[in-house]
Amino acid sequence: MKLLCLKGGLGNQLFEYCRYQQLRAAGMRVFMHYDRQQLNMHGGTLLSECFDVVMPPVSLPVMALTLLLKGIRRTGLFPRLFDDEDPACLLIDDYCQDRRYITDAASVLPFRSDVRRWVGRGWLEKIEQSPCSVAVHVRRGDYLHPANITNFGTCPEAYYRKAIDTLRQQAPEAELFFFSDDIAWTREHLAFDGAHYVEHDNGQPDWADLYLMTRCRHHIIANSTFSFWGAYLAPHEGARNFYPAQWYANTQWTAPDIFPDEWVKVNC
């Protein structure tokens, strides 16, 4: 038996849900604990709003057992119970960011049949009519908070310019679609001829950008699991996908092993 904690924003939830389904497919008894404090910091449980998935029900016994195990973990006792690489592990309380866990993501995470109703139709049509659409994701927002800037940081302009230049050498017809939580900054600092800066009307769900990014052919992602999934769930063969070599600003942190071998790491 295993208990898996769901927490973080949508990008993290997708990794955790894939891990949950992988364990179930292997015949494991696995239960999901909803870390409400962590989830509420990022808008709540968002998976079923965008994807055709059935979330496990909330279980009070699972909640109680999870809290007990977290208490034991703080004492330093029985470390095997919390080591995901150990068969005796009971509590999985990390972000499950490993490409071993997402090999079946496309089948585990189908988009809802009505998802197109919730995204900007004008942007969807522009992307699908483009002969060579490129999603460029710029994440700032919460990464600029003092608690995050030294650990996560933001990708520099030089990263985007180098990735765009490299892609355009391979595909001169590339048409850029910028997605960002700070589109005004992006428009000012990453101005490119013919580029599109995706903005929505009020009330558009946060995951609308995720779906639109999956409709693009190529991707230049930020150091963000949100834009990672925008590229990873895109169905296009022969896609050219770029990611920053420095995933974290904190040099003591190790970048997660999530990137397919064919993706291009950009140093700058």
N, C-alpha and C positions, 0 to 999 in steps of 0.2 A: 504493500500500500504506500501511496505517496500523496502528499498535500502540496499543491502548487499555488503560489500567491500571484494574483493578478494585480498589477499596479502600474503606475506611470501613465504616460500619454498614449495616444493611439499607436504610434510606432512600436513602443515597448509592448503594448498589449498584444500586438500581432505576433511578436516572437513568442510570448508566453502562451498564447492560445495554440500556436503550432506545436510547441513542446507538449502541451496538455494532450493534444490529439495524437501526437506521435507515441506517447506513453500508452494511451488507450489502444492504439492500433497494435502495440506490442503485447497486448493482453494484460497490462498492468491495471490494478485498481487504483484510480487516481481521482482525487477530489480537488475542487477549486475553492480557494479562499479569496474573498474580495477585500483587498486592503482599502477600505473606504477613505481613510485619510489621504493616502497617496493618490487614489483615483480622483477624488474630488478636487485635488489641486490641479488636475489636468482635464477637467470637464466631465468626469465620470466614466462609466463603462460605455464605450463608443462602438464596439465591434458590431453589434447587431443593427446599428443604425445604417451602416454602410454595406455590411456583408451578410450574406444569407447563411447565418449561423444561429444555432440555438445554444444560448449560454446555460451552463449548469445552474440549478437553483441554489439560492443561498441556504446554507445549512448551519443551524446553531451548533450542533456537535462538532462540525468541522471548524467553525470559528473558535470554539472553546479549546479544541485540541491544538489548533495552530497557535493561539496565544500562549498556551502552556509550553509548547515547544520553543517559541521565541524566548520565553522566560528562561528555560533551561539553557538555551544557546548563550544567553548573556552571562551565565555562570562559567562558561568554558568547558562544561562537562559534556561527555558523549559527543565529541566532534563528528563522529561518523554519521550521526543522524542528520547533519546539515551539509555534508559534502556530496554534491551531485554526482561526482565520479565514483562514489562508493556505493555498491549494491545495497548497503544497509541504510542508505539515506531515506529519511522520511519527509523532511521539509525542503522544498525547492523555493527559495526566497531570493532569487536573483532575477536578472532581466532576460535570461535564456538567449543571449545574443551569440549564436553560433550557427554556422551554415549547416551543421549536421542536423539541426532540428527543423529546418525549413525546406527540405528537399521536396515535400509534397504541398508546398504552400498554395500553388495555383488551384489544386483540387480542394484543399481544406478551406480556402478563403475565396469562394465565389462571390462576386458582387451581387447585391440584390437586384432583382429584375426591374425594379422601379427606380434604380439609382439615377438614371439619366434625367428623371423629372426634377431632381434636386440640384442639379448643377446648372451653371449658366449656359443656356442653349447656344447663345452667340459664340462663346468661347469654344464649346464643344465642336460646333460646325467649322470654325476656323482651323482648329487643330486637325480634325479629320479630313479637311479639304487640302491641308498643306502637303506638298510633295515630300517634305523633309523636316518635320516638326522636331524641335529640341526643347525639352523641359529643363529650365535652369532654376534651381531652388536656392533661395537666399534666406537663411534663418538668422534672425537677430532677436527681437522680442525678449523672451526670458533669458536668453544667453547673455544679455547685457546687464543683468542684475548682478550686483557685487558678489553674491554668493556663487554665481555661476561663471563669471567672466574668466576667473583664473583657472578653472577646471575645464570648462568646455570651450570658451572663446568663440569667435566667429571667423569664418573663412575670409581671408584678405581679398581685396579686389584683384590682386595679381594672380590668385588661383583661378578665378573665373576667366580672366583675360587669356591666360595660358591655355586653359581647357578649350575655350571657344576658338582660339587661333588654331589649335591642333585639330579640332573637329572640322573647322572650315577648310583646312588644307586637304582633308579627306573627302569632305562633302561641301563644296562651295555654295550649294543651293540651300544650306541649312537655314531654317527659319526659327528664330529664338522666341520662346515663350517663357517670360520670367514669372515665377511664383515666389511670394514672400509675405511674411507677417509685417514687413515694413516696406511696402511697395514705393512709397515716396522717396525713401533713401535709395532704393534700388534704381529707380528711374533717374535719379540725379547722379549717382556714382557709377552706374553700369549702363551708360547710354550707348546703344549700338543702332546703326541705321537699320530700319525695317523691323526692329524688335517690337514685341508685344509685351505689355505689362498687365498681367491678369488681375483685374479687380472685379468685385462682386457687389451686388446690391445688399443692403442690410438684411439679415436673416438667413444668409447663405450658410449652410453647415460647414464646420471647419474641414470636414473630410472631402468637401467638393474639390479642393485643389488636389488631393491625393488621387481621386478618380481621373481628373483631367490630366494629371501627369502620366498616368498609365496609358492614356490614349496617344501620348507623344511617342515618336519613334526612337529618339536618342535622349540621353539624360546627362546633365551635369549636376550632381547632387551636392548638398551642403553636408556638414558633419552632423547629420541628423538622421535618426532612424525613420522619421516621417518621409523624407525624400528618398531614402534608401528603398522603402517599399513602393514609392511611386515608380521607381525604375525596375525593381525586382518583379513586380506583378504585371509589368507591361508585356504584352504577348508578341512583340515584334521580333522576328528572326533577324540576325545580323545587326542588332542594335549596338551602338557605340556608347558606352556608359563610362563616365569619369567620376572619380571620387578623390578627396584630398588625402595626401599622404599623412598629414598631421591631423588625426581625427580628434584629438583632445589637446587643449592648450596646456594642460598639466602633463609635463613630460614624464612623470612617474606613472601615468596611466598607460596601459597597453591597449592599442586599438583592437576592437573585437574581430574575430575571424568570421566575417559574414560575407565577404565580397567574392563573387565568382571569379575564377582565374582569368576570364577574358575581359573583365573590366580593367580600365586604365587608371593606375595610380598617378596622381599629379603632384610633383614636388614643386614648391615655389618659395 
